[in-house]
């Protein structure tokens, strides 16, 4: 059995406590209190509005712990204005332009397109006996509903290959 971190435990609590009309993706993430880095990055990249106003989105949301596990200085470098394009590429790699709930996944690997930011990018989503993985990140809490989509909490920041 996988050991859950404090952030994952809090996310699991959120998943069971979110009412049917939870608010948009940003509001739900703010309410969890474990996605501060993700929200700050989305704001810096100019993508927060899209997460508020977009419809039928799926967000694979890394926790603050996942961002903290990146090599020292990575987050600070990405947040610099001159690196906005790179930040947009990283964040858009975590968002699908459609809802993808866990009960929609077959028991194998599928490839799904992320929102387009400079070309087609796909994620490998695998559902198996050990749970769900997205590229190399583990889904630690799934199917957190927001009014405009679904959030799946992941334990790693996914970096698109160049």
C-alpha positions in Angstrom: 0.0 0.0 0.0 1.3 3.5 -0.9 2.1 5.8 1.9 0.1 9.0 1.6 1.7 12.4 2.3 0.0 15.1 4.3 -0.9 17.0 1.1 -2.4 13.8 -0.4 -4.3 13.1 2.8 -5.7 16.7 2.7 -6.6 16.3 -0.9 -8.4 13.1 -0.2 -10.4 14.8 2.5 -11.2 17.6 0.0 -12.4 15.0 -2.5 -15.0 13.7 -0.1 -16.0 17.1 1.3 -16.7 19.0 -2.0 -20.4 19.7 -2.5 -22.1 19.3 -5.9 -21.7 23.0 -6.7 -18.2 23.4 -5.7 -17.1 26.5 -7.6 -14.7 26.7 -10.5 -11.4 24.9 -10.7 -9.4 27.8 -9.2 -11.9 28.2 -6.3 -11.8 24.5 -5.5 -8.0 24.5 -5.6 -7.8 27.5 -3.4 -10.2 25.9 -0.9 -7.9 22.8 -0.6 -5.0 24.9 0.6 -2.4 22.5 -1.0 -2.2 24.1 -4.5 -0.7 27.5 -3.7 2.3 27.1 -6.0 0.1 25.8 -8.8 -2.2 28.7 -8.5 0.6 31.3 -8.3 2.2 29.7 -11.4 -1.2 29.8 -13.3 -1.5 33.5 -12.3 2.0 34.3 -13.5 1.5 32.4 -16.7 -1.8 34.2 -17.4 -3.7 30.9 -17.3 -5.8 31.4 -14.1 -8.6 33.0 -16.1 -8.8 30.0 -18.4 -9.2 27.7 -15.3 -12.0 30.0 -14.1 -13.9 30.5 -17.3 -13.1 27.3 -19.3 -15.6 24.5 -19.5 -15.2 20.7 -19.3 -11.5 20.8 -18.3 -9.5 18.1 -16.6 -6.6 19.3 -14.5 -3.9 17.0 -13.2 -2.9 19.2 -10.2 0.5 18.9 -8.5 0.4 19.7 -4.8 2.8 22.2 -3.2 4.8 19.2 -2.1 5.2 18.1 -5.7 6.5 21.6 -6.7 8.9 21.6 -3.7 10.4 18.3 -4.9 11.6 19.9 -8.2 15.3 20.7 -8.3 16.2 23.8 -6.2 15.5 27.0 -8.1 13.2 25.5 -10.7 10.0 27.1 -9.6 11.7 30.5 -9.1 13.2 30.3 -12.6 9.9 29.4 -14.2 8.1 32.3 -12.4 10.4 34.9 -13.9 8.7 37.0 -16.6 11.3 36.1 -19.2 10.4 32.4 -18.8 6.6 32.8 -19.2 6.5 30.7 -22.4 8.2 27.8 -20.6 5.9 28.2 -17.6 2.8 28.1 -19.9 4.1 25.0 -21.6 4.6 23.2 -18.3 1.2 24.2 -16.9 -0.7 23.5 -20.1 0.8 20.0 -20.0 -1.3 19.4 -16.9 -4.7 20.3 -18.5 -7.0 18.4 -20.9 -9.6 20.3 -23.0 -12.2 17.8 -21.9 -13.4 16.0 -18.8 -11.8 12.7 -18.1 -13.1 11.0 -15.0 -11.4 7.9 -13.6 -14.4 5.7 -14.5 -13.8 6.6 -18.1 -10.3 4.9 -18.1 -9.8 1.4 -19.5 -7.5 -0.9 -17.7 -4.6 0.0 -20.0 -2.5 3.0 -21.1 -4.2 5.6 -23.3 -2.8 8.8 -24.8 -4.8 12.0 -24.3 -4.2 15.4 -25.8 -3.4 18.3 -23.5 -4.6 21.9 -24.2 -2.6 23.2 -27.2 0.2 25.5 -26.3 2.7 25.5 -29.1 1.8 22.1 -30.7 0.2 18.8 -29.9 1.2 17.2 -26.7 -0.1 14.0 -25.2 0.0 12.4 -21.8 0.1 8.7 -21.2 -2.6 7.8 -18.7 -2.5 4.3 -17.2 -5.1 2.6 -15.1 -4.0 -0.6 -13.5 -4.0 -2.6 -10.3 -1.7 -0.1 -8.6 -3.9 2.9 -9.4 -3.7 5.6 -12.0 -0.6 7.2 -13.3 -0.2 10.1 -15.7 3.2 10.0 -17.4 5.3 9.3 -14.3 3.0 11.0 -11.7 0.7 9.0 -9.4 -2.9 10.2 -9.1 -3.4 10.4 -5.3 -6.9 11.7 -5.3 -9.3 11.5 -8.3 -12.5 13.0 -9.6 -12.7 16.1 -7.5 -15.6 18.0 -9.1 -15.6 21.6 -9.9 -18.4 23.5 -11.7 -16.3 23.6 -14.9 -14.3 20.3 -14.8 -12.5 17.7 -12.8 -9.3 17.9 -10.7 -7.1 14.8 -10.2 -4.4 15.4 -7.6 -0.9 14.2 -8.6 2.3 13.7 -6.6 4.7 15.1 -9.2 5.1 18.0 -11.6 5.1 16.7 -15.1 7.6 18.4 -17.5 6.9 18.1 -21.2 9.8 16.8 -23.3 11.2 19.4 -25.7 
